[in-house]
Amino acid sequence: MRDDLKKTVLVLIILVLPAVIQAQSWYDPGWNYRMPVTIDNSGNSDPLTDYQVKIALNSTNFNFSLAQSNGEDIRFTSSDGITLISHWIESWDAIGESAVVWVKVPSVSALSTIDVYMYYGNASVVDASDGSVTFEFFDDFESDYSEGSGWTPIADMTFVKADPSAAVYDNKLYVFGGYDRDTNCVKYFLNETLEYDPSTDTWTRLADMPTARWGQIAVEYNGLIHLFSGAALTGETGAHEIYDPATDTWSTGASVPPNLTGQGLMGIKYGTKIHLFYLEFHYEYDPATDTYTRLANVPTPRTWGTCALVNDSIYVIGGFSYGTPSGPSNVNEVYDPATDTWTIKAALPVQKYGVTRENPVINGKIYVTHGRNGAFYVNNFVYDPATDTWEQKSDGINPRDGVACGVIENKLYVVGGRDLFSCPVGLTYSEVYDPASDSGSAGNPWVVSNASIIDRDPIAQYEGSNGFLFDKALSTGDASAYSLHNHVTCAVDIYWNMTDFYGIADVQPQGVFGLTNNVTDGHLYYYNNGGISEFRWYTGSFTSLQTGSWNTWFPVTIVWNGANSKVIIDGTEHAVTANAINSDRIYFRINKATRYFVDLVRVRNYSPVEPALIYGDQEQLMLMVPILISPADNSTITDDTPQFVWSSSAGTGGTYTLQYSMNSDFSAPVTTVTGLTDTTFTPTTPLSPEGGWYWHVEATNSNGSSGYQASPFSFILDTQYPPVVTDIPNQTIDEGLTFATISLDDYVSDIDNLDSEISWTYSDNTELTVSIDVNRVATIGIPSTDWFGSE
């Protein structure tokens, strides 16, 4: 006889997904406090845009003990309390309870007010103060301008050379001639030929050029390098000499026409000819016949400009103009050899001469670097003929003009030149520019007349690691540095320290700080006046402002606002007049034998009606408790390693603690998981046993504030693993006997339930009877009459 026993399980799953709605105007729960600051522009009929506001904190309006010791946790938001706006900490003294912070406010309407919020009270975050995004211009002189610029120094030339020329052949740069001066400032003319090999970063001297000269132009044609004209000991020369790199020998070609005789001419190879330009004169040289043919004049007469070939067009850019007006030029004119005509193109953004002359073209773009216009440049402008547009790229390393250049494997090599205008001498400086390595984030913002006198240096720092050092030992001449901008009104703040390092003599030491190139438009002098250190304003005549002291840092501000300008020195304000309408630059000059320091240079927007500030009351964060999401409240789950999910509320630097237990008061046994930084957790050990469970989460922000979810969630764990049933053996009895009882627990196991929770049933019996007691013991009964058979 066989009895089939079956287990019946009823499962009901209910999944509840709560809608999570979170609304707040607090920037981040990681910050415990904030203070509203009202920007009051109600007295101004003009709006303010990207306006730098000075936040002055002290013991009466701010509790310094609630912020980090140097204000590292300070953050500012716009009026919504959430959107960050940039700031820069000028000073922070927690012990003295004083601080100055600048905030860039995006906009304030005319005749209105707006609030910004200052957040603080977060012990775990780092400083976010950033002057470069807060001000219109900012330099703390901490950055190495050459990093990421694409510019790299290479081995210096083995001979000094001012105003040499260069050409490229077989991936080597050949540099010819130039000049230098002796200790008495007597110029002498050079004839050395130098070969630079980029693969070894070495220079080799080759056969000297027959005619020592400077300002000539070198053009490579079919493996030969032609040297045209220049200035020699006997005066301007028409010499045309040809160098053969293969044999290291020289030969002579037909002299240049008299119209081309001079220094600073320009030239380029086009097809089977060489085109030469000097002043307005334009000639085509034919190497096959050794003859010159005059072509259409250059519309703007020039020398010392860039000459470049792109797509069958010849460009002459910048240089020194002899037209109207004369002087440094930014004219860009293109010549079409097919029609013998000229067309004007987009002008170079700055006027300069002594630039990269010798076809500085890389991938169809023209690179006009270095040069001079009052000061010596390192700026680097690239022209794209396809779009007729200019773009400024990262500056070079050494300011100078009269350089020679050449392009090898898409890199621009710039060598030699001069960096003095009075008694200039030759330079050995050599550098290479790779446009592909120019990240655009680098670049020296300063045009420096002499890098040996003016540079960033640790001894010049007011704070940080570096400042701007001006150090000229000579009592004659001057040196300058400037950074271009364009503002009708603005305020420029600096820290300035005039030392007496080179002693006090006549008006020495002396320095100048201005916002234009023309000193009569308005400049601030700081110098020795009869033994007294004095600040004076100059607009054609001097106006004394106040005395200073040597070897002392002064905070100085020039407000540029025409007749209503002012100078503020160490907190003392002076009304002054500026003649120029616009400020076109930040300008520093050093006079006499002087050493002085500058640091923290900032340009900010300025309104004649400055906004008032109202500091509000401190507001404290009411920490948001986490919102529990999954497992949902009153749900039934089947997964014994469920993922616990909750909302983010701890803020930056915060953590979470998760607890789950079968006891609603979270008494033992309880599992506690601490230090969670994510808002999810999945147990690695399965929950056991099945039944009712409870869970909640505590959020703790970076300052130790915390709070539990008010009502824990509950859920039922019912994993529903099927029981494992073993067949009950057939039961047989002899006549006159009875069946043995069967303990059903011996034939079933259930990993997630007790066997006592299993229900049993039976079927297919007609003559035999079956009874199952509470202990799951089955008894089979036989009829009272004789019975024989099977069921």
C-alpha positions in Angstrom: 0.0 0.0 0.0 1.3 3.6 -0.8 0.0 6.8 0.7 0.8 10.2 -1.1 1.3 13.0 1.3 1.5 16.7 0.1 2.6 20.0 1.5 0.4 23.1 0.8 1.9 26.7 1.1 -0.1 29.9 0.6 2.0 33.0 -0.4 0.8 36.6 -0.4 3.3 39.3 -1.5 2.4 43.0 -1.1 5.0 45.6 -2.4 4.6 49.2 -1.3 6.8 51.9 -2.9 6.6 55.2 -1.2 6.7 58.5 -3.1 9.8 60.5 -2.0 9.5 64.2 -2.0 12.3 66.4 -0.7 12.2 70.2 -0.7 14.7 72.4 1.1 16.7 75.6 0.6 19.7 74.6 2.6 22.9 74.2 0.5 24.2 71.0 2.1 23.4 69.3 5.5 27.2 69.1 6.0 27.1 72.8 7.0 25.5 73.5 10.3 25.1 77.3 10.0 24.5 80.1 7.6 24.2 83.8 7.7 22.2 86.0 5.2 24.0 89.1 3.8 21.8 91.6 2.1 23.4 93.5 -0.9 21.6 96.8 -0.8 21.7 98.5 -4.3 18.5 100.6 -3.6 20.5 103.8 -3.9 21.9 103.0 -7.3 20.0 103.6 -10.6 22.3 101.1 -12.3 22.3 97.4 -12.0 25.3 95.4 -10.8 26.6 92.5 -12.8 29.3 90.0 -11.7 30.1 92.5 -8.9 32.8 91.8 -6.4 31.4 92.5 -2.9 33.7 92.9 0.1 32.4 90.9 3.1 34.0 92.3 6.3 33.6 90.0 9.3 34.2 90.7 13.0 33.1 89.7 16.4 29.9 91.8 16.2 28.5 90.1 13.1 30.1 86.6 13.1 31.0 83.8 15.5 34.4 82.7 14.4 34.4 79.7 16.7 31.8 78.0 14.5 34.0 77.9 11.4 37.3 76.3 10.6 40.4 78.1 11.9 41.2 79.6 8.5 37.7 79.8 7.0 38.2 76.8 4.9 34.6 75.8 5.2 33.2 79.1 4.1 30.8 78.8 1.1 28.5 81.4 -0.5 25.3 80.8 -2.4 22.9 83.0 -4.3 19.5 84.0 -2.9 18.1 80.6 -3.4 20.3 79.2 -0.7 21.6 76.4 -2.9 23.5 77.7 -5.9 27.2 78.3 -5.1 28.8 81.6 -6.1 32.6 82.1 -6.1 34.5 83.8 -3.3 38.1 84.6 -2.3 39.4 85.0 1.3 41.8 88.0 1.5 42.4 87.6 5.2 41.2 85.4 8.0 42.2 85.9 11.7 40.1 83.6 13.9 41.9 84.7 17.1 41.6 88.4 16.4 38.1 87.8 15.0 38.5 89.6 11.8 38.2 88.5 8.2 37.8 90.0 4.7 36.2 87.8 2.0 35.3 88.9 -1.6 32.2 87.4 -3.2 31.2 87.6 -6.9 27.5 88.4 -6.9 26.0 87.5 -10.3 23.5 90.3 -10.5 21.6 92.9 -8.4 18.9 94.9 -10.1 18.9 98.7 -10.0 17.1 100.3 -7.0 16.8 96.9 -5.3 18.3 94.5 -2.8 19.2 90.8 -2.9 20.4 88.3 -0.3 23.3 86.0 -0.5 24.1 83.3 2.1 27.3 82.5 3.8 27.6 78.9 5.0 30.0 77.7 7.7 30.3 75.0 10.3 31.7 72.0 8.4 34.9 70.5 9.9 35.7 68.1 7.1 35.9 70.2 3.9 38.8 71.9 2.3 39.3 75.5 1.2 37.3 76.6 -1.8 38.6 80.2 -2.0 39.5 81.0 -5.6 40.5 84.5 -6.7 40.8 83.5 -10.4 37.1 83.0 -10.7 36.1 85.7 -8.3 37.8 88.6 -9.9 38.0 90.0 -13.5 41.8 89.4 -13.2 43.7 87.7 -10.4 47.4 86.8 -10.0 48.9 85.6 -6.7 52.0 84.5 -8.6 51.8 81.0 -7.3 51.4 79.3 -10.8 54.3 78.4 -13.0 53.2 80.0 -16.2 55.2 77.5 -18.4 53.3 74.4 -17.1 50.9 73.2 -19.8 51.8 76.0 -22.1 53.4 73.9 -24.8 56.6 75.9 -24.5 59.9 74.2 -23.4 63.4 75.5 -23.1 66.0 73.9 -25.3 69.8 74.1 -25.2 70.9 77.7 -25.5 72.8 78.8 -28.6 76.5 78.6 -28.2 76.8 82.2 -29.5 74.8 85.2 -28.6 72.7 86.6 -31.5 70.5 89.7 -31.7 68.4 89.9 -34.9 69.7 86.7 -36.6 67.8 84.8 -39.3 67.1 81.1 -39.6 65.9 78.4 -42.0 65.0 74.7 -41.8 66.5 71.9 -43.9 66.4 68.2 -43.3 64.8 68.6 -39.8 67.6 70.8 -38.6 67.5 74.6 -37.8 70.3 76.8 -39.3 70.9 80.2 -37.7 73.0 82.9 -39.3 74.6 86.1 -38.3 73.2 88.7 -35.9 74.9 91.2 -33.7 76.2 91.7 -30.2 77.9 94.5 -28.2 81.1 94.8 -26.2 81.2 96.2 -22.7 81.4 99.7 -24.1 78.2 99.2 -26.0 80.0 99.1 -29.3 78.0 96.9 -31.8 79.8 94.2 -33.7 78.5 92.1 -36.5 78.3 88.3 -36.5 78.9 85.7 -39.2 78.6 82.4 -37.3 76.5 79.7 -38.8 74.9 77.4 -36.2 73.1 74.1 -36.7 70.6 72.9 -34.2 69.6 69.2 -34.1 66.3 68.6 -32.2 67.0 64.9 -32.0 70.0 65.5 -29.8 69.3 69.0 -28.5 72.8 70.1 -29.6 74.3 73.0 -31.5 77.1 72.7 -34.0 79.1 75.6 -35.5 79.5 75.3 -39.3 81.2 77.4 -42.0 80.9 81.1 -41.3 78.8 83.3 -43.5 81.1 85.4 -45.8 79.4 88.7 -44.8 78.9 89.4 -41.1 75.5 91.1 -40.8 72.3 91.2 -38.9 68.6 91.6 -39.9 69.0 89.6 -43.1 66.4 87.0 -44.2 67.1 83.3 -44.7 65.0 81.3 -47.1 65.5 77.6 -47.9 65.0 76.6 -51.6 65.7 73.0 -53.0 68.3 72.2 -50.3 70.1 75.5 -50.4 69.6 78.4 -48.0 69.6 81.9 -49.4 70.6 84.8 -47.2 69.4 88.2 -48.5 70.5 91.7 -47.5 70.8 93.0 -43.9 73.0 95.5 -42.1 76.8 95.0 -42.2 79.8 96.9 -40.8 79.9 99.0 -44.0 76.1 99.8 -43.7 73.1 98.2 -45.3 74.1 95.6 -47.7 72.7 94.0 -50.8 74.7 90.8 -50.2 73.1 87.6 -51.4 74.9 84.5 -50.2 73.9 80.9 -50.5 74.7 78.1 -48.0 74.7 74.4 -48.9 74.1 72.3 -45.8 75.1 69.1 -47.6 78.7 70.4 -48.2 79.0 73.1 -45.6 80.0 75.6 -48.2 79.0 79.1 -49.4 78.4 80.6 -52.8 77.2 84.0 -54.0 74.0 84.9 -55.8 73.0 88.1 -57.5 72.8 91.1 -55.1 69.4 92.2 -54.1 67.9 95.3 -55.8 68.7 98.6 -53.9 65.0 98.8 -52.9 65.4 95.7 -50.8 68.7 96.7 -49.2 68.2 96.9 -45.4 67.6 95.1 -42.2 64.3 93.5 -41.2 63.2 92.4 -44.7 60.9 89.4 -45.0 60.9 86.5 -47.5 59.1 83.3 -48.4 59.5 80.4 -50.9 56.5 80.0 -53.3 56.6 77.4 -56.1 59.9 77.9 -58.0 60.4 81.5 -56.8 61.3 83.4 -53.6 59.3 86.5 -52.7 61.0 89.3 -50.8 59.4 92.2 -49.0 61.0 95.4 -47.6 59.0 98.6 -46.8 56.5 98.8 -49.7 58.8 97.0 -52.1 58.1 93.5 -53.3 60.3 91.4 -55.6 60.3 87.9 -56.9 63.7 86.1 -57.1 64.1 83.3 -59.6 66.9 80.9 -58.5 66.9 79.3 -61.9 68.0 82.6 -63.6 69.4 84.4 -60.5 67.2 87.4 -61.4 64.7 89.6 -59.6 61.3 90.8 -60.8 59.4 93.6 -59.1 55.7 92.8 -58.3 52.8 94.6 -56.6 53.8 96.8 -53.7 53.0 95.9 -50.1 50.0 98.2 -49.3 51.3 99.0 -45.8 55.1 99.5 -45.9 56.8 97.4 -43.2 59.8 95.6 -41.9 60.3 93.0 -39.2 57.0 91.3 -39.7 55.8 87.7 -40.0 55.9 86.3 -43.5 54.0 83.0 -44.1 52.6 80.8 -46.8 49.3 79.0 -46.5 47.3 77.5 -49.4 49.0 79.5 -52.2 48.6 82.8 -50.4 51.5 84.9 -48.8 50.7 86.7 -45.6 52.7 89.7 -44.2 51.6 90.4 -40.6 52.6 93.0 -38.1 56.1 94.5 -38.2 57.3 98.1 -38.0 55.2 100.3 -40.3 56.6 103.2 -42.3 53.1 104.2 -43.5 50.5 106.2 -41.7 50.5 105.7 -38.8 54.1 104.7 -38.4 55.5 102.5 -35.7 54.6 99.0 -34.4 51.8 97.5 -36.6 49.1 95.0 -36.4 48.2 95.0 -40.1 47.6 91.7 -41.8 47.7 91.7 -45.6 47.6 88.7 -47.9 49.2 88.5 -51.4 47.7 86.3 -54.2 50.6 85.3 -56.6 48.1 84.2 -59.2 46.6 87.7 -59.6 49.5 89.9 -58.2 47.0 91.6 -55.8 46.8 92.3 -52.1 43.9 92.0 -49.7 43.6 93.1 -46.1 42.6 90.5 -43.5 41.8 90.5 -39.7 44.4 92.5 -37.8 46.8 91.0 -35.3 45.3 91.7 -31.9 48.3 93.7 -30.8 50.8 95.9 -32.6 54.4 94.6 -32.5 57.5 94.0 -34.6 60.6 91.8 -34.4 58.3 88.8 -34.3 58.7 85.2 -35.7 59.5 86.2 -39.4 60.4 82.9 -41.1 57.2 81.1 -42.1 55.9 80.0 -38.6 53.1 77.8 -40.0 51.9 74.7 -38.3 48.9 72.7 -39.8 47.8 75.7 -41.9 47.9 78.2 -39.0 50.3 81.1 -38.5 51.9 81.6 -35.2 53.1 85.2 -34.5 55.1 85.2 -31.2 57.4 87.4 -29.3 58.2 90.9 -30.6 58.2 94.5 -29.2 56.0 97.5 -28.7 57.4 99.7 -25.9 58.1 96.5 -24.0 59.3 93.1 -25.1 56.6 90.4 -25.6 56.2 86.7 -25.1 52.6 86.7 -26.2 51.6 84.2 -28.9 48.8 84.7 -31.4 47.7 82.2 -33.9 45.9 83.2 -37.1 43.6 80.8 -39.0 43.3 81.8 -42.6 40.4 79.5 -43.1 38.2 81.5 -40.8 40.1 84.8 -40.8 40.3 84.8 -37.0 42.9 85.2 -34.3 43.3 83.3 -31.0 45.7 84.0 -28.2 47.6 80.9 -27.1 50.0 80.4 -24.2 52.9 82.8 -23.9 56.5 81.9 -24.6 59.2 81.8 -21.9 61.6 84.7 -22.7 60.4 88.2 -23.7 62.4 89.5 -26.6 62.2 90.7 -30.2 64.5 90.2 -33.2 64.1 86.5 -32.9 64.8 83.8 -35.6 62.5 80.8 -36.0 61.8 77.6 -37.9 59.2 74.8 -37.9 60.3 71.2 -37.5 57.8 68.3 -37.2 55.0 70.7 -36.3 56.9 72.5 -33.5 58.0 76.1 -33.6 61.6 76.8 -32.6 62.4 80.4 -31.5 66.0 81.4 -30.9 68.1 84.5 -30.2 67.0 88.1 -30.2 67.3 91.0 -27.7 65.5 92.1 -24.6 67.0 95.6 -24.1 66.2 98.6 -26.1 69.0 100.8 -24.8 72.4 99.3 -25.7 70.9 95.9 -26.6 73.0 92.8 -26.6 72.5 89.4 -28.2 70.8 86.5 -26.4 71.3 82.8 -26.4 67.7 82.0 -25.4 66.2 79.1 -27.3 62.7 77.6 -26.8 60.3 75.3 -28.7 56.5 75.5 -28.9 54.3 72.5 -29.5 50.7 73.6 -30.1 49.5 70.1 -29.5 50.7 70.4 -25.9 49.2 73.8 -25.2 46.4 73.1 -22.7 45.2 76.7 -22.9 45.2 76.9 -19.1 48.7 78.3 -18.9 50.3 81.4 -20.3 52.0 84.4 -18.6 49.5 87.3 -18.3 52.4 89.7 -18.0 54.4 91.3 -20.7 57.8 91.8 -19.1 60.5 94.1 -20.5 63.4 92.2 -19.0 62.8 88.7 -17.4 66.2 89.0 -15.6 64.9 92.0 -13.7 61.2 91.2 -13.3 59.9 87.7 -12.4 57.9 85.7 -9.8 60.1 85.0 -6.8 59.7 83.6 -3.3 61.4 86.7 -1.7 58.6 88.9 -3.1 55.7 87.1 -1.4 53.1 88.8 0.8 51.4 85.5 1.3 51.8 82.0 -0.2 55.1 81.0 -1.8 55.8 83.7 -4.5 55.2 87.3 -5.4 56.2 89.6 -8.3 59.8 90.7 -7.9 61.1 93.9 -9.5 64.9 94.0 -9.0 67.1 96.5 -10.9 70.6 97.2 -9.7 71.4 99.8 -12.3 70.5 103.4 -11.5 69.8 104.3 -15.1 67.0 103.2 -17.4 63.8 101.4 -16.4 62.0 98.1 -16.7 58.3 97.4 -16.8 55.6 94.8 -16.8 52.0 95.0 -17.8 48.9 93.0 -18.4 46.3 94.2 -20.9 42.6 94.6 -20.2 39.9 97.1 -21.1 37.6 98.7 -18.5 35.8 102.1 -18.5 35.7 101.9 -14.7 37.4 99.4 -12.5 39.2 99.0 -9.2 42.7 97.4 -9.0 44.0 96.1 -5.7 47.6 95.1 -4.9 49.9 94.7 -2.0 53.1 96.7 -2.6 56.4 96.7 -0.7 59.1 99.2 -1.7 62.5 98.2 -0.2 65.6 100.3 0.4 67.8 97.3 -0.7 69.9 99.4 -3.0 70.0 102.3 -0.7 68.5 105.8 -0.8 69.9 108.3 -3.3 68.3 111.2 -5.2 64.7 109.8 -5.9 65.9 106.2 -5.5 64.2 103.9 -4.7 61.3 104.5 -7.1 58.4 102.5 -8.6 55.2 103.2 -10.6 51.8 101.6 -10.6 49.3 102.6 -13.2 46.3 101.6 -15.3 47.3 103.0 -18.7 50.5 103.0 -20.8 50.6 106.9 -20.7 51.9 108.1 -17.3 50.2 111.5 -17.7 46.8 109.8 -17.8 47.3 109.0 -14.1 50.0 106.9 -12.3 50.9 106.3 -8.7 54.5 106.8 -7.8 56.1 105.4 -4.6 59.6 106.8 -4.2 62.2 108.6 -2.1 61.3 112.3 -1.8 64.1 114.1 0.1 64.6 111.2 2.4 60.9 110.6 2.9 59.1 107.6 1.4 56.1 109.2 -0.4 53.1 108.2 -2.5 52.4 110.7 -5.3 49.8 110.8 -8.1 51.0 112.0 -11.5 48.8 113.3 -14.3 51.4 115.7 -15.9 52.3 117.1 -12.5 52.7 115.5 -9.1 50.2 115.5 -6.3 51.5 114.3 -2.9 49.1 111.8 -1.3 50.7 110.4 1.9 54.0 109.1 3.3 54.8 105.4 3.5 57.8 103.5 4.8 60.4 101.3 3.2 60.3 97.5 3.6 56.6 97.6 4.5 53.6 96.0 2.8 50.9 98.4 1.9 47.4 97.5 0.5 46.9 99.8 -2.4 43.8 100.4 -4.6 43.4 102.5 -7.6 39.8 103.2 -8.6 39.6 104.2 -12.2 36.7 106.4 -12.8 37.8 109.5 -14.8 37.6 112.7 -12.9 36.1 110.8 -9.9 39.0 108.4 -9.5 40.6 107.7 -6.2 43.6 106.0 -4.6 43.3 104.1 -1.3 46.5 103.4 0.6 46.4 101.4 3.7 42.8 102.4 4.2 43.3 106.1 3.6 41.3 107.4 0.6 42.5 110.2 -1.8 40.5 111.8 -4.5 42.4 111.9 -7.8 41.8 112.5 -11.5 42.5 110.1 -14.4 42.6 111.6 -17.9 42.1 108.5 -20.0 38.5 107.2 -20.6 39.5 103.6 -20.4 42.0 101.6 -18.4 43.8 99.5 -20.9 46.2 97.6 -18.7 47.8 97.0 -15.3 51.2 98.7 -15.4 54.2 98.5 -13.2 57.5 100.2 -13.8 60.8 100.2 -11.9 63.0 103.3 -12.0 66.5 103.9 -10.7 68.3 101.2 -8.7 65.3 99.7 -6.8 64.0 96.4 -5.5 60.3 96.2 -4.8 57.6 93.5 -4.4 54.0 93.2 -5.6 51.5 90.5 -4.7 47.8 89.6 -4.9 46.9 91.7 -8.0 43.2 91.9 -8.5 40.9 93.7 -10.9 37.2 94.1 -9.9 34.2 95.8 -11.3 33.4 99.1 -9.8 30.3 101.2 -9.3 30.4 104.9 -8.3 27.5 104.1 -6.0 28.7 101.1 -4.1 26.1 98.8 -2.5 25.6 98.8 1.3 25.8 95.5 3.2 23.4 94.3 6.0 24.5 91.2 7.9 21.6 89.1 9.1 21.2 86.7 12.0 22.8 83.3 12.1 20.6 80.4 11.1 21.2 76.9 12.3 20.5 73.7 10.4 17.7 71.5 11.5 19.2 68.2 10.4 16.9 66.3 8.1 16.4 62.7 9.1 16.8 60.1 6.4 13.7 59.0 4.5 13.5 55.2 4.5 12.7 53.8 1.1 13.2 50.0 0.9 12.2 47.5 2.3 9.0 49.5 2.3 7.0 49.8 5.5 4.6 46.8 6.2 5.8 45.0 3.2 6.6 41.3 2.8 9.9 40.3 1.1 11.3 37.0 0.0 15.0 37.9 -0.3 16.9 37.2 2.9 19.7 39.6 1.8 17.6 42.6 1.0 19.0 45.9 -0.1 18.3 48.7 2.4 17.8 52.0 0.7 17.2 55.5 2.2 17.5 59.2 1.2 20.6 61.3 1.4 20.6 63.7 4.3 24.0 63.6 6.0 25.6 66.1 3.7 29.2 66.4 2.6 31.5 64.4 4.9 28.5 62.8 6.7 27.9 59.1 7.5 25.0 56.8 8.2 24.3 54.0 10.8 21.8 51.2 9.9 20.1 48.9 12.4 17.8 46.0 11.8 16.3 43.6 14.4 13.3 41.4 15.0 12.6 43.6 18.1 10.7 46.9 17.6 12.8 48.6 20.3 16.0 47.4 18.6 17.1 45.5 21.7 19.4 42.5 21.3 19.8 40.7 19.1 20.3 43.6 16.7 22.7 44.2 13.8 24.3 47.6 13.7 26.3 48.8 10.6 28.2 52.1 11.1 30.3 54.5 9.0 28.2 54.1 5.8 28.8 56.8 3.2 26.4 55.5 0.6 22.6 55.5 1.0 22.3 51.7 0.3 23.4 48.6 2.1 23.1 44.9 1.3 23.8 42.4 4.1 26.4 39.7 3.3 24.9 37.3 6.0 21.2 36.3 5.3 18.6 37.5 7.7 17.2 34.7 9.9 14.7 33.5 11.0 11.7 34.4 9.0 9.1 36.6 10.5 8.7 40.3 11.4 11.7 42.6 11.2 12.3 46.3 11.9 14.9 48.8 10.5 15.9 52.4 10.7 18.9 54.7 9.8 20.7 57.4 11.6 22.4 60.3 9.7 25.4 62.0 11.2 26.8 65.1 9.4 30.5 66.1 9.5 30.1 68.0 12.7 28.5 65.1 14.7 24.8 66.2 14.4 22.5 63.2 14.0 18.9 62.1 14.1 17.0 58.8 13.7 14.0 58.3 11.5 11.1 58.9 13.8 9.2 55.7 13.0 11.1 52.6 12.0 9.9 50.6 9.1 8.8 47.0 9.5 8.6 44.1 7.0 7.9 40.4 7.0 10.5 38.0 5.8 9.0 35.0 4.1 11.6 33.4 1.9 9.2 30.5 0.8 11.8 27.8 0.2 9.9 24.5 -0.7 10.2 21.7 1.8 12.3 18.6 0.9 10.1 15.5 1.1 11.4 11.9 1.0 9.1 9.2 -0.3 7.5 7.1 2.5 8.2 3.4 1.9 5.4 1.0 1.0 3.7 -0.4 4.1 2.9 -4.2 4.1 1.4 -6.4 6.9 0.7 -10.1 7.2 -2.8 -11.4 8.0 -3.9 -10.7 11.5 -1.4 -7.9 12.0 -1.8 -4.1 12.1 0.2 -1.3 10.4 3.0 0.4 12.2 2.6 4.1 12.9 4.6 6.5 10.7 6.4 9.6 12.0 6.0 12.0 9.1 8.8 14.3 10.4 11.2 11.6 9.4 10.4 12.1 5.8 10.4 15.9 5.4 12.8 18.9 6.0 12.1 22.6 5.6 15.1 25.0 5.8 13.0 28.1 6.4 10.2 26.7 8.6 9.8 24.3 11.5 8.4 21.0 10.5 5.6 21.6 12.9 4.4 24.4 10.6 3.8 21.9 7.8 0.3 20.7 6.9 -0.2 17.1 5.8 -3.1 15.4 3.9 -3.7 12.1 2.3 -5.8 10.7 -0.6 -6.6 7.6 -2.8 -7.8 5.5 0.1 -11.2 3.7 0.0 -11.0 0.8 2.4 -8.2 1.8 4.7 -8.4 4.8 7.0 -5.7 7.3 7.9 -5.4 9.5 10.9 -2.6 12.1 11.6 -2.3 13.4 15.1 -0.8 16.7 16.3 2.7 15.2 16.5 2.6 14.4 12.7 2.3 10.7 13.5 0.1 8.8 10.9 -1.8 5.7 11.8 -3.3 3.4 9.1 -6.5 1.5 10.0 -7.9 -1.7 8.4 -11.6 -2.7 8.0 -13.2 -4.8 10.7 -14.0 -7.4 8.1 -11.5 -9.5 6.4 -9.5 -7.5 3.9 -6.9 -8.4 1.4 -5.5 -6.1 -1.3 -3.5 -2.9 -1.7 -4.2 0.8 -1.8 
